[in-house]
Amino acid sequence: MGAAGSSALARLGLPAQPRPVWLGVAALSLAAVALGTVAWRHARPRRRRRLQRVGTVAQLSIYPIKSCKGVQVNEAECTAMGLRCGHLRDRFWLVIKEDGHMVTARQEPRLVLVSITYENNCLILKAPDMEQLVLPDRLPSSNPLHDCRLFGLDIKGRDCGDEAAQWFTNYLKTEAYRLVQFETSMKGRASKKIFPFVQNYQVAYPDCSPILILSEASLEDLNTRLEKKVKMEYFRPNIVVTGCDAFEEDCWDELLIGDVEMKKVLSCPRCIMTTVDPDTGIIDRKEPLETLKSYRLCDPSEKQIYKSSPLFGIYYSVEKIGNLKVGDPVYQMVE
């Protein structure tokens, strides 16, 4: 803001001129009108939206390390960058190659077998035939920063140290890997660079939005079409909703859960990641993806967005941060 209180004449070193009486009256009148306008604006209610209950929160999951096992929680804080429970943040850790490119279960399916618990300010990582890894949730600022690459976009990550790097390298046994952590002071990936047509928000290491929602009914519908049933863990949603019809979530635009408001970004286009068995770490490359493609392709008008990927679950941005818990009613906010 400029120095509004000093006159142009004073700044030029000229004597101040008497102000005409009518100018003072006019200024007071304008000020009164302005104050009245501000008061009227504040008095106006926000656009009224009706709450329509559409379901209940059945499950909340945080996936601290991208592609590794999720941690189910009973309640969570919903930040602008996703779910948080204590120091566990959703997809705030990432396995990378030494050149900075991300590594997920698409390339290394056995990542889904890495489990995570939290004790004494540390993440405890366990995997088949491996000693557990104890990883502090806060890293020394002296640890180097890496330029990481996710789906063609750059993002930073703080190196988690040589012990963590060696642990993942020994476990996966294919090449040298490192583990990095996103810090809240870092700049996330901008949504507009991921999908130019969506609202503005930032994400750390999730694919494209801070929240993914899926209903139990949609999974049940899919399982009626599969020879071998699949679990919710194949699809890695943050929020599972019960008490609605199959694919009803496709129609939910703005949601209120607890005191958290969310807005639909787009449907979740599914890829080969869904064919990784979360219990064995074996990639099938066919099911349930092929079955989803048989009945969950997008409308032809949206083919430029989703191409040939089937849609299963909905991505949301966080419009109002707050808290939510298992058992909370899920409301759609409608005009």
PyMOL commands that set and color helices and strands:
alter all, ss='L'
color gray80, all
select helices_A, chain A and resi 8-11+21-43+109-113+162-172+191-194+216-223+232-234+248-251+272-275+289-295+300-306
alter helices_A, ss='H'
color red, helices_A
select strands_A, chain A and resi 50-62+71-73+75-79+82-85+88-89+93-97+102-103+115-119+122-126+133-136+145-150+153-159+177-181+189-190+202-203+211-215+239-242+254-257+260-269+311-320+322-325+329-334
alter strands_A, ss='S'
color yellow, strands_A
deselect
rebuild
show_as cartoon
